[in-house]
Amino acid sequence: MVYAQGVSRTEGGTMQAVGYVRVSTERTQGADGNGAEDQRDRLTAAAAERGWELELVTEVASAGTMRKRPELLALLERLDRGELQALVVTKVDRLARSVGDMAALAQRADANGWALVVLDLGLDTSTPAGRFVLQTMANVAELERALISQRTKDALAVVRKRGKRLGRPVQLAQAVRERIVAMRAEGASLQAIADRLTAEGVPTAQGGVRWYPSTVRKVLLSVQADQVVAA
């Protein structure tokens, strides 16, 4: 058995792994390989093949953000602390929503010295081949970010060429917008700017009489968007 650099083992030389089982709130069993029992069977078989000790944790949650999966967050903390040495899942969609998310998680595993195993991807960062897959995923994620950035720039160029603005038309006086930018540049907080404008009775873009930090932030973002389009 080849172990990733920094991945520790128990005193007996056996990796302590945890199998993460996620099922949706609507369905706990299924014939598509996503049922809880099927996931457990595959995870148990994978751990036995590698000679790893396995703990199974099941979470009922949607495929949304990891922040809404307390069981997974708790497992990641245990892994980072070294209490567990490997996280195993059957499919990438049991763990993350995109290649970028998975690459970030795999990099976290590498940085904290634990292994990540995703059976349907053939990803096992405790092996040289798995680390190669990780590097490929990271490259794909970087390419994905670059393509998104380029598409955004192209879209802004089209908007600029057509002479159109993004978002709602500006209803706030230009002098007020410039003043907000100037106060922010001088180091004033969003709350301080909002309090100053409210105290002076400066109307908001919708004609309101009270300013909030969020209102000031929107003005600053609007100014930034105008600068991008004009560039």
N, C-alpha and C positions, 0 to 999 in steps of 0.2 A: 504494500500500500504506500502510495506517495502522498505526502501531506503538504499543503500550502505553507509557505514560510510564515511563521507567526501563529499558525493554528496549533493549539495545544491539545493534549490528550489527558485522559484520566490516569491515575497512578498505575492502573493495570495496562495502560497502553491503548485503551479503547476510546474512540471518539464518542462523546456524549452529544447526540443529535436530537433535534426536536422537529417533528413533522407537523406542519401547519395545515389544517383542514379548514377551508372556508366554503360555506354553503349560503345561498341567498336566503333572504327572509321568506320568500315565497315557496322554496322547495329545498328539502333536506336530502332527498334521494332522487336519482334520475338514471336514465339509460345512456346518457351521453358522456359518461366518464367523469361527471362533476358531482355525483352523489357522494355523500359523506362516507358511506361504507366502502365504495370503490376507491376513494382517495386514501382511506386508511390502509386498505389492502395493498395498494401500490407503494405507499410510503414504507410500510412494514417490510415488504419484499426488497425494496431498494436498500434499506438499512441493513437487512440481513445479508444481502449480497456484499456489502462493503464491510461487514463485521462491526457495525456501529451499534451502540445502545441507543434506543429510540424512546422518546417521550412524545405522545400525541396530544395536540391541543386543537379543539374544534371551536370555530367562531361562526355565529350566524350573523352575516352582514352583507350588504350590497357590495358591488364592485367599485364603490366610490373611493374617495381619498383615504389614505391610511390613517389620517387623524381621527376618523370615525370608527376605527377598529382597535379598541382598547386591548384586546387579547394579543394582537400582533405587536402593538407598541410595547407591551410588557415583555414580550419575547425578545424584541430587539434590544431592550435595555439589559436583559439577562445575558444575551449574546455579547453585547459590548463589554459587560463586566467580566466576561470569561466563565460564567457559570455553565454555559453551553458552548459547544464548539462548531455546530453546524445547524443550518436551517434548511429543511427539505420541503419542497412543495411539488405537486404533480404537474401543474400547468402554470404558465406565466400569468394567466388571467386570475389565478387564485391569489396572486400576490400584488401585481402591479397592473396599471392600465396602459402603459406604453413602454417602448424600448428604452426611452430616456429615463423613465422612473426605475426600470429594472437595472439599468446601467449604474444609476446613482446608488441604488441599494447594494449592488455588487461591489462598488467602490467603497462603500461604508464597511462591508464585510472584510474587504482586503485591509482597510486601514485599522480595523479593530481586531484583526487576527482570527476571524471565524470564517467558516466555509459556507457558501451558498450553493444549493443544489436545486435545479429546476429540471425535472425529468423530461418534459416534452421538448425542451431546448437542447438537451444534452449538455447542460451547463453544470459543472461540478468544479468549483474553484479550489478544491483540495487536490486537483490533478493538473498537470501541465496543459493537457488538452482543454480543460475547463477554463484555465486562465487565458488561453488563446481565444476561446469563445467570448470571454469577458472583454478582452481588448477589441474584438470585432464589434461587439455591442456598443462599446464606448465610441468607436469611430462612426458607427451608424447614427448614434444619438447626436454627435457633433455635426454630422452632415445634415441631419434633420433640422437642427437649430439654424444652421447656415442657410438652408433653403427657405425656412420660414422668414428669416431676416431679409433675404433677397426678395421674396414675394411682397413683403411689407413695403420695401423701398420702391418696388415697381408700381405697387398700387398708389403710393403717395405721388409718384411721378406722373401717373395718369391723372390724378386729381389736380395736381398743379398745372398740368398742360391744359386741362379743361377749364381752369380758372374757378374751380369749385372749392368750397370749404367743407371740412369734416365736422360733423356734429351740428348742434343748434346754432343759429345765427347769434352773433354777439349782441347782447342787449345792454351790456355794461359800458359806460363811458370809457373811452380809451385812456383818459387822464386817470381814472380810478384804477384801471388795470396796471398802468405804468407805476402808479404810486404803490400798489400792493407789491409789485416786483421789486421796487426800490427798497421798501421796508424789509422785505425778506432778505434782500442782498446785504442789508445792514445788520442782519442777525436777529431780527425780530421773530418770535415764535408765531405759529399760526394763531394761537389763542390771543396773543398780544395784538396782532393785526386786527383780528375780529373785534376785540374789545374797543380798539381805537376807532374803527369805522362806525361801530354801533354808537359809541359816545358822541361822535360828531354828526350823527344822523344821516350818514351816507346811505342811500337806498341800494339794495341788492339788485341783481339783474332782473329779478321778478318783482321788484318794487317793494320788497320787504324792508322792515326797519331794524331787524336784528341780524348780525353776522355771526357765523359759527366757524370754527376751524375747518370743518369740511367744506364750507362755502369758499373760504379763502383758497383751500387746496385746489378746488375745481377751477378757480380763476387762473392759478399758476399753471395748472396742467393745460388749460386752454391756450395760454400764452406760449407754452412750450410747443404745442401742436402747430400753432401758427408759424413758429420759427422753423419747424421741420419742413412744412409745406413750402415756405418761402425760400428755403435753402437751395 
